[in-house]
Amino acid sequence: MLHSQTSISVSYTSGGAVGLMPGADLDPHLYPAGQSVSDCTDDETPSQGRTVVSFVCLIISEGEAPHRAPSDKLREALSSREAFQKIYLEQSELAMGTFKHIGRFRSARLIGKNLADFYMKLGEPQKAENFLLDAMTSYHKEGWTKLRDMACLELAQCQYQTGIHHKYVKTGCQVAGSSLLETRDRLEHMNNVMQLARSSNAGTMLLKASPLLKIDVSRISQSKVGVDEAFQITVTIDNQGPCDLTCDSIWLTLVESVSEFSDRRIHKLKSPVIRQASNSSLDNRHVMNLTNVNLNKQTPTEISLRALFEGTLEEPVLAGILCMNSHELLKRNDSSGGILKPTDDTVKKDVTSQQAAVTGVVLKQGENTVTLNFEGVLAGCYSPGQVGVKVGLLEFLKDTNSGLSVMVTCDETRCEIIPETLVAGIGQEVTVCIYSGNVAIDPNSKVKVTGSENLSITTSSHDNTVLLGGVARGGQAEWKMRVFHQPMVTGGLKVDDKIVFDCSWLPRPLIMTLTFVNPFKVTHRLYTARDMKYIQLTVHAQGGGQFQLSDWSLVATNGNDLELVCLNKPLVPMKIVSMQSCSFVWQLKCNTPELPPLHLTFTSAYMSPLEVPAEERQLRYSFKMADFQTLLTVKADICPSGDNKVCKTGVVSSFKLHVTQMSAVKPLADQEIMYRLEGGPNWKVHGKSSGVFHLSGGSYSHSVQVIPLTAGFLPLPAVSLLKYNPQIMKEEDERLSSTDDESSDTDGQPLMSEFGRGQVYYSSQGKQVHVYPVEVTGEVEVTIM
């Protein structure tokens, strides 16, 4: 490896000695007109050329292939500029690849630095940029600040030649802010940067202030102020450049922060002490295009120590402390592969309305003091945020972390509505009070009042804009307005809604919440008597005083062949109060065999004595009904078994089930139906409690043995019909047999589904049977516990 690096260095040096480097003149003693070194014999080669060839051949002979003499390779390299450039680049690429492969990145970057110089002399600066950037990064990591800044100067010259303005501006500022470079070079690049900043062709560029400008917030005039009071913040700017800097403007933003008095216990906590990697070899100046240095292998945060002692306490031979992980603590990172990772160098500008600025400021070399005046800041706790310095199209930004803060207090303007709880469905008058706080309200101030879609507001103005008179600090203004909220007939007991007061003197509107009590809740229910249908609407009063209902109606919006006959007394108003209800019943008559799906709307007029003046309003409730035509009629009965004429407890009886299809509907012969019998606490089902059947011939009959458990007038066992889908079970059996997965389900498809409400009429639902107790003969032994 030493051979490769030395051969490259000697080739680079020898090429410059004989004038083969780009831009150099050939030595006339070594290269007579029209002749190269390769054309000369050993006797004809000049003495100086023989010395160079012999010396280089001696060095590069180690490790060279035996079939080719080192002098042949060197003679070929020194034969012409083209051959020298080709062989030099090949050897450099080979050496760099070898160094990177074995983890010697520092050596690879040193060769890259020579390549950058070669490309710059060759007139190809775009190829030298990455090598210079790697060299600058390596110097920065090692703490060689002088070499780093010199590499940065070469990088700036390279980027300036390539015309990459957005990169050159960053690097040029780095050069201008370096105190280790010549003043002439710093001024040159400072002038170039300022020329680009004033150019109309370049766009706005955001840069970090460091290292050209060191910015800090040094003082806040007051720690606590009112919203109508001004305060000043002093900013210290250290101009590190080689000349004065004329700035278009300097600004400072404020950011909201937690008050330092919010929790005093936090300041009493001691931060944990851990070992961190030392940065003493690095300065705090920013390396352009590589903001941070990240390590894949972090330095250990703990030092493992062990006592080391040899001999006795009276005659010790050796005593000390042994570090068990010294190989990790002292490990070199400069030659470790992949230790440097470029990170995002994006600079973001803080755009906020809470800021102050000064214009036309000249920053002298060294420390400068700028005072910014803040007025009209909103209430809150603020700390200095971002400082910006604008020079033409350049904006130098610095996010401050001074630890200073200012508390802006305000007795804010507030609003109050009396009363806060109202009743929905009726118009009510409320009083609005505006308290000015510590802000005086001008005589021409206006308040725009708006509500939500369900909330209507009426004021003295047609556009709900209230003109206030002058209100002194700490005073109040009030006016009356009327509000009406639509009743939510399907909602809960209370509903909250918001009113927005857009005050012309406030930056943000005032939002108030009003609570409305829903006076009504409407429900509907379908009743069936064989093929006759009845619809019941119930209006529940939830609160809000007394209401009177009248002129109720139920309309089917899509039923031309339907007739809804109201069974309530006409023209008789109904009064309801809180926790009461009233019902309305309509009989449904249809002129067609099949009942279509219905879209129904219930309306009723209502009035309340709480609304002054009284106004008749409309209550509306819409709902849908589908699949409610009667398809089946179920009849059940209990018969004593055998010669018994009555049912007795403990004696088997016969439960007879008879299902009949309605004649007006389509046949259901293809539909499999499942019955389910539940005895409950009064009956014990002795036979099958469920079964599947077809309606062959339009009816089905079945008997099940049951045993009464108690005596008295008992309701019949509960029977229910369900739709049965055997195809799903068949598909599931096939799938289980193919996959042998017994835990599989039917993908959420039920084997049974219920009929729609009203499709099955249970004619024996309210029927009872008299069960007699069994007669006891003989003695009965009774034990009292």
Secondary structure as GFF3:
##gff-version 3
##sequence-region A 1 785
A	DSSP	alpha_helix	2	17	.	.	.	ID=ss1
A	DSSP	three_ten_helix	37	39	.	.	.	ID=ss2
A	DSSP	alpha_helix	47	60	.	.	.	ID=ss3
A	DSSP	alpha_helix	70	77	.	.	.	ID=ss4
A	DSSP	alpha_helix	81	101	.	.	.	ID=ss5
A	DSSP	alpha_helix	105	122	.	.	.	ID=ss6
A	DSSP	alpha_helix	125	142	.	.	.	ID=ss7
A	DSSP	alpha_helix	145	162	.	.	.	ID=ss8
A	DSSP	alpha_helix	165	176	.	.	.	ID=ss9
A	DSSP	alpha_helix	183	197	.	.	.	ID=ss10
A	DSSP	beta_strand	205	208	.	.	.	ID=ss11
A	DSSP	beta_strand	213	220	.	.	.	ID=ss12
A	DSSP	beta_strand	224	226	.	.	.	ID=ss13
A	DSSP	beta_strand	231	239	.	.	.	ID=ss14
A	DSSP	beta_strand	245	256	.	.	.	ID=ss15
A	DSSP	three_ten_helix	264	268	.	.	.	ID=ss16
A	DSSP	beta_strand	305	311	.	.	.	ID=ss17
A	DSSP	beta_strand	316	323	.	.	.	ID=ss18
A	DSSP	alpha_helix	326	329	.	.	.	ID=ss19
A	DSSP	beta_strand	355	363	.	.	.	ID=ss20
A	DSSP	beta_strand	366	374	.	.	.	ID=ss21
A	DSSP	beta_strand	380	391	.	.	.	ID=ss22
A	DSSP	beta_strand	394	399	.	.	.	ID=ss23
A	DSSP	beta_strand	406	409	.	.	.	ID=ss24
A	DSSP	beta_strand	414	418	.	.	.	ID=ss25
A	DSSP	beta_strand	421	423	.	.	.	ID=ss26
A	DSSP	beta_strand	428	435	.	.	.	ID=ss27
A	DSSP	beta_strand	446	451	.	.	.	ID=ss28
A	DSSP	beta_strand	455	458	.	.	.	ID=ss29
A	DSSP	beta_strand	465	467	.	.	.	ID=ss30
A	DSSP	beta_strand	476	485	.	.	.	ID=ss31
A	DSSP	beta_strand	494	503	.	.	.	ID=ss32
A	DSSP	beta_strand	510	517	.	.	.	ID=ss33
A	DSSP	beta_strand	520	529	.	.	.	ID=ss34
A	DSSP	beta_strand	532	541	.	.	.	ID=ss35
A	DSSP	beta_strand	547	556	.	.	.	ID=ss36
A	DSSP	beta_strand	562	566	.	.	.	ID=ss37
A	DSSP	beta_strand	574	576	.	.	.	ID=ss38
A	DSSP	beta_strand	581	590	.	.	.	ID=ss39
A	DSSP	beta_strand	598	607	.	.	.	ID=ss40
A	DSSP	beta_strand	617	625	.	.	.	ID=ss41
A	DSSP	beta_strand	632	640	.	.	.	ID=ss42
A	DSSP	beta_strand	647	648	.	.	.	ID=ss43
A	DSSP	beta_strand	653	661	.	.	.	ID=ss44
A	DSSP	beta_strand	672	678	.	.	.	ID=ss45
A	DSSP	beta_strand	683	685	.	.	.	ID=ss46
A	DSSP	beta_strand	690	693	.	.	.	ID=ss47
A	DSSP	three_ten_helix	696	698	.	.	.	ID=ss48
A	DSSP	beta_strand	699	708	.	.	.	ID=ss49
A	DSSP	beta_strand	712	715	.	.	.	ID=ss50
A	DSSP	beta_strand	718	724	.	.	.	ID=ss51
A	DSSP	alpha_helix	726	739	.	.	.	ID=ss52
A	DSSP	beta_strand	752	754	.	.	.	ID=ss53
A	DSSP	beta_strand	760	762	.	.	.	ID=ss54
A	DSSP	beta_strand	768	772	.	.	.	ID=ss55
###
